[in-house]
Amino acid sequence: MKARARAAGDDIIDFGMGNPDQPTPQHIVDKLVETVNNPKTHGYSNSRGIPGLRKAFSAYYERRFNVSIDPEKEAIVTLGSKEGLANLASAVTSPGDVILVPNPSYPIHQFGFIIAEASVQNIPVAPDQNFFAALELAVQHSVPKPKMIVINYPNNPTAEVVDIAFYEQIVDFCRHHGIYVLSDLAYSEIYFDGNPPPSILQVKGAKDVAVEFTSMSKTYSMPGWRIGFAAGNRELIAALTRIKSYLDYGAFTPIQVAAAAALNGPQDCIDNIRALYKERRDVLINGLKGAGWDVPSPLATMFAWAPIPPAFAHLGSLEFSKLLLSEAKVAVAPGIGFGEHGDGFVRLALVENKHRTRQAVRSVKSFLENYDKVIEDAEKKRAEAR
Ligand SMILES: Cc1ncc(COP(=O)(O)O)c(C=O)c1O
């Protein structure tokens, strides 16, 4: 629909995909260019990542989380964290294994295991009493017993965050029951209002059960470069290393060298990226509030998770998103795309600049003010098209 509307000349303001719109910081690009001019870097690279990048990544865990990671045995570079998540799932899953995955969730959390023929059981995303009650139930009633649980905080799509006490409880539970934990920390550096998200690996004994994925994509605006990491439990890292040794030769060496320069170099570029998302968040959330749409202000991630306004709730997220696109020229991600428990919501990514965000807010306002006419017209149009 978006492509068709654009082809017809509509200016669609697009909050749909979490694709960072800012250029990668110049010093990182410069390092890539410098390195690519050295023909020695043109051969096959190293599938688990060049040593310099694994060391730079371990140094990041040390300074940011005070966690020491052995770059040889406890860390691996991936082709973006998505690739790592999917390949770890296929490395450790046998058909019929029970894996606990939040719903709604970032799609690869479910589908990595579905592709590996696991039996995926849903758990809630909100890190409250219901979450642990669901884990208890899953352990009591699943046959076979759950093998792994996937968690992702700060969360995509809901922007939910957790504190270290939550991770302590998870580690305690999973060590007790012999369940592995896969933690996705893709938004480790995209946080607002001063609370850096913790890592599960900060918990004593976490490495007995947990592996954690992080990514360069959002932190340094490097989504197209495809560099991510996994760290933690040695058996899981070894399994991922083994399967990747069959599948790939690692990212192109100049990309890995530039990624190491990003981690070792000046970090003020992250402050700028964070400040930009925060400014957009405030424009969007305050603007929508003024338009009569109350959306919780996310504490982290680059997403707002917006409950569908009551007048449209009966439509579900897909129909509501289609209406927003056709009538307000604003694209959002329907919550159903993240699982059925997301259907009462749409996700807005903070990827449009503040001027276009303001423009979007104005059209959403007139869309909401005329909702009965909007619904009536849309139904008429649909009837005519039939
Ligand atoms: C929760 C989460 N995990 C992983 C990814 C993928 O990151 P990468 O670009 O490192 O594959 C994303 C991207 O949107 C994400 O939101």
The ligand as a Gaussian input file, in Angstrom:
#p B3LYP/6-31G(d) Opt

LIG

0 1
 C       14.988000      -6.355000      19.287000
 C       15.825000      -6.389000      18.050000
 N       16.753000      -7.338000      17.924000
 C       17.529000      -7.413000      16.840000
 C       17.387000      -6.514000      15.802000
 C       18.247000      -6.686000      14.587000
 O       19.454000      -6.059000      14.747000
 P       20.619000      -6.295000      13.701000
 O       20.574000      -5.154000      12.743000
 O       21.858000      -6.298000      14.546000
 O       20.390000      -7.609000      13.022000
 C       16.434000      -5.509000      15.876000
 C       16.256000      -4.571000      14.760000
 O       15.298000      -3.876000      14.631000
 C       15.631000      -5.449000      17.025000
 O       14.674000      -4.525000      17.156000

